[in-house]
Amino acid sequence: MGWVGDQFTIARTTKCDSTFYHSSLTLNITRPDRWSFCFDIATMPANGKYACHAAPTAGQVDIVQVLSTAACSSSVNSVTVDGKAWEDFSFGKTTNILSINKLASAPLPAGGQLSKHTVCIALDATATACNSINEFCAPTYGPNPNVCGVLVSDAVSKSTGESSCCPVYRASFGDVPVQASYTFRVSARFTGTGMNCALLQKNENISAQFTQAILTAYGKALSMQPSQFEALLTSCSKRTFAGVIKMTGLTDPDAVLKSSAVYLKTVGKTLGFERVKAVPYVPSPPASPRPKSPKPAPSPTPKPASPSPSPKSQGFNETNVPTPSPQSPAPSYGGAPQQG
C-alpha cells in the first residue's frame, strides 16, 4: 500500500500493522443510492500466520478512516453504524480524512461478531459538488481509479498507547451497482432539421418512439438492458424537450450526468437535436398547506331598523314588483390550456 498507507497518520506514526493481508478483516463497498455508500466489514477464519489475522471475536474494529479531498470537508450529511445513527465522526481539514470513531462501543451486530459492522456515509444530495463516492474518495494513484483509500483500526492498547492492527485497503467501487433506482432529467434543443415539439405533441406514437430512441441510446452506451429504463415524464416547449428518466442497476450515475451529450450524440444527429444536458432530478416538495383563517369576531347585534315606507307608499305596485332579468353567460375564449 505504500503511499496510500502513509496518508493515514495512524499507519504512518505508530507501529500498528497496516498490511491488509496480515489482517483477517474483509472490506467491501455497497451503494444504497447515488449519494450514499457503505463499508461492509467482516472477517475470514484466522490463519495463525499473523497476530492481526485473528478470530471474529477479537474485536478489531474501532476506527474507520477514509481518504478524501479538501472540497469535501462539509459534504458529509450523516453516518450510520449497523443501521443506527452515529454521531462520533469528524473530518480533518489538514489531513482531508473522514474518521468514524469508537466503533468498539457499538452494540453487537447480528451474530454477535465484534468485528462485523456496516458503516454507511450519506453525502449532501443538494450539494453541487462532492455528492457521490466518485468525488468524495481521493485518488490513490493505483491501476484502478475507482477506489477508496480506507483504514480500519482496532482500539488503542492501554499498555502501549497505540493500535495494534490498522489494515489499509484500496476498496473498489467501480463495479458496484447503485441499489436504488436513479432518476435524472435530460434536456436538449431541436435544431429544426428533424423532430420538433409540434410533431411530438400531435402524435402519441411519434412521441413514444422518440422517447424510446433516447432510452435505447442510453442502454447501448451503458451496456444495460431495456428493462432497466423507464421514462417518467416528458415535456416539450418551443424548441426544447425534456424527459425524466429512471434507471436501475447503474454502476456510475455520475457518468450519466457528465457524458449524456456523448451518449446521445448519434441519435441527436438522426432526430435533429443538440445541446444535451443531464442533471439529477429531485421532485419539488409538496406545497405547505395554507394556514386556517381565524374565525371572525362576533359582530355586535344591530339595532332594529326604523320602519320604512312600503313599496306602495313609494309609488310601486306591491303585486307587480319588477324582477331582474337573468344574466347572459360569460363568453368563452377557447378550451383548456395545453401543457407545453
N, C-alpha and C positions, 0 to 999 in steps of 0.2 A: 504493500500500500504506500510506502514511502512518503511521497509528497502529500497525499490525502491525510495520512495519519498525523503528519506534522502540523496540519492546520488546527488540530484539536489540542488545546492546552493540556488536558488530562493526559493524553498519549505522549505529548512532547516533553512534559516536565516531571512526569512521575515514572516509576518503574513498572507500572501495570503492563500486562501482556496485551498488546494491541493487534496481534496477528490473528486474523479471523478464523483460520483453520485450526488454531490452538484452542478454540472455544467450541463448546457443544451447542451454543446458541445458533439458531437459524433466523433469518430475517427476510421477509417478503413484503412487497408493496401491493396494496389494493387501492382502488379508486372508486369510492361510492358515487361521486359525481365530479363534474369538472373542477369544482372549487375545493374539493376535499381529497385527502389521501391518508392512508393508514399504514402503519408498520405492524405486521403480524410477527410477533416474536415467539418462538417455540424452542424446543431442544431436541437434539438427537441423542441416542444412547451414548453414554460416556465410553470413550475408548481406552482410558487409562494411560495414554501417552503423555498428556499434558495436564498440569494442575487445573487449568481453566476448562478442560473438557470434562465437566462434572455432570453429576446427575441432575434431573429436573428439580429435585428438592433443595438444590444448593442455593437457590435464590440469587442469581447473578444479575438481576435487572433492578437498577436503582435510578439510573440516569440515561436518557436518550438524547443525543445531540445531533443536529442536522446542519450541514454547511449551507449557508445562504449568501445573499448579497445585501449591500447597504440599501438598495432600493426597496427591500422587503421588510425593513425594520418595523413597519407599522401595519403589515398586511395580515398578521395572524388574528383571526376573529375569535377562535375558541379552540380548546384542546379537550379531548375526552380520553379516558383510560378505561378500557373494557366497557365502553358504552356510557360511562358516567362522567359528568363534567369534572375537569381537573384544573385547578387554579394555579398550581405551582409550576409556572413556566416563565421564561424570560428570554429576551433577545439581546445578545451582547452587541452593542453598537460599535465596539472597537474590533471585535472578532467576527462579527456577522454570523454568529452561531445561535440557533434556537436551542435552548436547553429545557428539557422537561424533567423535573426533579422529584425525588422522594417517592419513586415508584415502589420501593420496597415496603412502603406503608399502605399500599393499595390493598383492598380486600382480596382474598384468594379468588382467582378466576375459577371457572368451571373445571372440575377435575382436580382442583387443589394443587396445581403445579405452580410453584413460586416463580418460575422463570417464563411462564406463558402469559403474555399480555398483548392486547391490541391497542396501540396508541394512534389516535386519529387527530389530524390537524385540519381545521376548516379555515380557509382564507376568505378575505373580504370579497364577496361576489360583486360588490358595487364598485370596486376599485378599477381604475383604468389600466393599471399595471400590476404585475406580481399577484395575479389572482388565479394561478394554476401551478401545478407542480413543475411544469416545464420552466416557468420563470422563477419559482421560489428556490429551487436547488441550484447551487453554484456549480459551475463547470469543474469537473475533476480531471480533465485532460487525459482521459484514457481512450481506448479504442471505441467505446460506446458512449455517445454524447448524452443519451437519455438515462442518466443515473443520478442518484443522490449519494453524497458522502455522509455516512451515518456512523455514529459511535454509540455503543451500548456498554455502560459501565456498571459494575457491582458497587455496593456501598463501601464507603471509606472504612478501612480497618481501624479499630480503636488502638491497636498496638503499633501500627506503622504510620497511621495518619494518611494513608494512600489507598487507592483502589488496587485490587489485585488483578482484575481482568477487565479489559476495555477494548474488545474487538472492534475493528473499524471495517466497514463494508462499503463497497460500491454497489448500492442496491438499484437494480434496473427497473425502470417503469415503462420503457418504450413499447413493450408488447402487452402491457396491462390494459384491458378494456375498461372504459368507464361503465360502471354497473347501471347507473340510472340513465335514462334517455337524455339526450342533449338537444336543446331547442335553440335555433338561431334564426335570424331574419336576413334574407338575401334580397338585394335590390339591384336594378340595372336600368339603363335608359335605352329606349328604342332609337335606332339610327334613321329610321324612315325608309329602309331598303327591304324590310321584310314584314314581320309581325308588328301589330300596333294595338293600342288599347281598344279601339273600336271593334276589331275582329274578336278579341278575347271576350269582350262584354256582349257581343252579339250572338256568339255561338258557343254553347257549353262544351261541345265536343272538341272544338279547336282549343278552348281554354284548358281542358283536361289533357289533351295531347301535348300542349306547350309545357304544362307543369311536369308531365311525365318525362319529357325530354330533358328537363333540368335535373330531375331526380336520377335519371339514367346516367347522365354525365357525372354526377357526384359518385354514384356507385362504381362506375368504371375507374374513376381517378383514385378512389379509396379502396378498391378491391372488396366491395361489400355487396350484399345481396339486396334485391328489391324489397324484401320483407323488412329490412332494417330502416326503411324510409317511410315517412308519412308527411304529406303536405297538410298543415292545419288550417292555414289561412292564405288567401291570395287577394291582391288588390291591384288596380291599375288606374292611374290618373294622368291625363295628358300624355306624356311620353315615358312615364316611369312606372314600372311594375315592381311589386314586392311580394315575397312569399315567406311564410313562417314554416320552417321545416323541422321535424323531429327525427332524430337519428338514434339508434340504439347500437351498442357494441363498438363505439368509436374508441380507438386507442390514442388518438391525438386530436382532441377538439380544437386546440389552438391552430392546427394546420388548416382546418376548415375556414377559420377567420382570416388567416394570413394568405391562403392560397386559392380562395374561391375564384378569383379572377383568372387564374391559370386553369383551374378545373373546368370552367365554363367557357373558355376561350373558343374552342372549336364549335360548340353548339351555338355560341353567340354569333359567330360569323354566319352560320347557316340560317338562324332565325332573325338575325338583324338586331342585336343588342350589344351594348358595351357598358363601360364604367361599372363593373360588377363590384359590389361591396357587401360584406357579411359582418354582422355584429351579433353578440349574444342577445337572446330575446328574453326579456323579463316582463311578464304581464304587469300592467298597471294595477296597483292595489284598488280594491273597491272603494267607491266614494263613501265618505263618512256620512252617517245618517244626519238629516237636518235636526237641529235641536227643537224640541217641542215648544210651541208658542205658549207664553204664560197666559193663564186664564185671565180674562178681562175683569177688572174690578167691578163689583155690582154698581150699577148706576142708581142714583137717587130716585125715589118714587116720584114721578111727575105729578105736579098739581093738576087737579081736574080742570080741563079747559072750560072757558066760558061758553055757554050755549051760542052756537052760530045760527044765523038765519037759514031756514030750509031753502033747497033749490027753488022751490016755487016762489018764495018771497024774493029771490034774486032774479026772477024773470024766467026760470026754467020750468018746463012741464015735467013733474015728477014721474009721470007714466011714460014719458018718451025721452029718457035721458040719452044723449048720443054716446055711442061706444066707439073706441078707436078701431080703425080697420087693421087687419093682420099685416105684419111687415113682410115684404118680399124677401126670400132667401138671398144671402150674400152671393155675389157672382163667384164662380170657380175659376182658378187660374192654373189649371193643369193638374196632373196626377201627383202621386207621392214622389218625393225626390229620389233620385237614383244615387247609389253609392258609387264613388269613383273607383 
